[in-house]
Amino acid sequence: LVLLPVLIINDQVVTPDTHPVGLQDFIGWALWVVGFLVETIADAQKGAFRANVLDKDKFITTGLWAYSRHPNYFGEILMWSALYVSCASAFTLYRQLLLGLLSPAFTALLLLKVT
């Protein structure tokens, strides 16, 4: 389910002539980079925090963690949402748009309710 937008794209014929790269693709790619950076920075900050023996039983409240309880989850959800935004520019059917939304929704469900 998580990779669904890519699977939808791979199931159809998409060429630069029929679906040129456009603004929506660039927005999706930019959002993906932001999500990747947020997740990477949050993981690095938490790793550095956990490496300090004095912080063993404490909660991290510095860096990105001062703004969100799980900034790494936010980054992950943003990355999959951005992938959907970019892929959706080439979807040709309304049902593909709706089906593709399962990817970021499922990722959010897993991270926010299951883990």
N, C-alpha and C positions, 0 to 999 in steps of 0.2 A: 504493500500500500504506500509506503513512503516514497518509492521511486516512480509512482504512477504517472506524473507528468512526462517524464522521460520515456516511459513505455508507450504513452499515447503518441508522442512525437515520432518515435521509432516505428510505429505502426502505419504511418502515413508517408506519402512522398512529399518531402519538404526540400525545396531547392532554393538557392539565392534568387532565382527568377520568380518563383511563386510566393516566397515569403522572405523578402529582404530584411536584413537586420535593421531594426528601427529603435525609436526612443524607448519603447516598452522593454526591449531587450537590454538596453543600457541601464535603465532604471533597475531591472532585475539583477543585473550583474553588480551594480553599485551596492544594492541592498545586501547581496550575498557577501561581498567583501566586508561590509560593516558588520554583518552577523559573524563572519569568521574572525574578525579582529576582536569583537566583544567576547566571543567564546574563548579565544586563545588567551587574551589578556586576563579574563576572569580565572581561567584555569591556572595560569602562571601565578597570579596573585594568591590564589588559594594554596597552591603548592608551596610558595614561599612562606605563607602564614603557618601552614602545618609543619614546616621544617623547623620552626622555632619551638623549642621544647617548652618554653614558658606559655605558649598559646595552645597547649595540647587539649585542654578541656574548655576552650573558649570558642565563641562564634566570631567569624571574621566580619568586621564592620568598617573596613577601610577600602579605598579604591572603588572599583565598580560595585563592590559588595555593600557600600554605604548607600547606594541608590536602589538596590534590588536584592531580594532574598536569594535569587538564583539567576544572576546575570549570564551564567554559562548556558542555562536553559533558554533564556531569551535569545542569545546568539544562535543557538541550534534551531529554534523555531523560525527565526528570521531567515536563516539560510535556506530552509526548505520552502518558506513562503516566497522568497526571492526566486527560487528555481521555478516555482509555479508561475510567477509573474512573467518571467522570461519565456517559458514554454507556452504560456497561454496566448502569446502573440501569434503563434502559428496554428492554434487550434482552429478547426474549420466548422465544428459543430457545437451547438449550445451544450449538449450533453457532455462533451469533452471538457468544457469549462467547469461544469458541476462535478464531474468525476475527478478531475485534477485537483479540486479543492480538498479531496479526501487526504491528500498527502500532508499538507501543513496541519490540517485538523487532527489527523491521526498522530502526528508527531507531538503536537501540543497535548493531546490526550495522554499519550504515553508518559511524557515528561511531567505533566502537572498532576495527573491523577494516579498513575500506576507506580512510578518510582518513588 
